[in-house]
Amino acid sequence: MKPRHLASLFVLVSAAMFSTAGLFMGLLKAPLLAVVFWRSAFALIFTVLLLVHQRDLRALIGFDSHALLASTMSALATLFFIAALRLTSVANVAVIHASLPLLTTMIAVVVSNETASSRTTAFGVLAAAGAIFIFSGSVSSGLRILGDALALAMTSCMAVMTIAFRMSKTPTVLGMVALSNAISMVVAASIGDRLAVTGREACLLAAFALFQMTLGLVFYAKGARQLPPAETALLSLAEMPLSIVSVWLAYGMRPSWQTACGGSLVLCAVVAHLATPRSAIR
């Protein structure tokens, strides 16, 4: 298999790994902060083991300010993500998260004090229209619309994390992942009063951390290093339909028509954005 095709396969495998979040959350009945704590704890263990295997424990020290910001945003994204999955549908979370490439570009424009092009603005308006459709389907339920808002907050944190990671001089992403998981553990332990889980739930949380965080990240990193960023982002969008279909088949959680319509608008906006030459975006 050609290196480029293999890299594309790695990114698609990572999307499949990331899409398992809804499946695991459907099996877990533990309190929210207990899920965050133990998922992060297991992910931290697996990440450190990877660093030991690579003989690169130096990645756990020497973080610059951008690396610290990226790790903090990643930890917040984890908290918002788990909470969103508990409060709204997996389909809503997946569709809102799919706007990440476009949202990252728009935040980067604001941070760099550049003027957004008419195309970027149009894509942003289209994605916003999709978000309005999604939120409209949750208006009747206070908790569900809160879950949608948390999914949007999670995506915003990941956009800032992406920008901070690009600006960081820290050589490896694994060190930042380890720090992010440590921060998530500390936050969950400090505000949670029930962190105990059953043996079955501990096994599920370990598998959750291994598949959805550790292996997913490894495959993503391997593929992203050999592909253009736009192609990587486009292939990563496979996570959205995989997430929706998997919980539909496993739990019968069929997406609402508002989610389907809104998701179509978001997907069109993101694909159009990724297909636009970089020179036309600025």
Helices and strands as residue ranges (DSSP letters): H 3-18, H 21-27, H 32-53, G 57-60, H 65-87, H 90-97, H 100-111, H 118-136, H 142-167, H 173-191, H 199-208, I 209-215, H 216-224, H 229-236, H 239-251, H 257-275, H 278-281
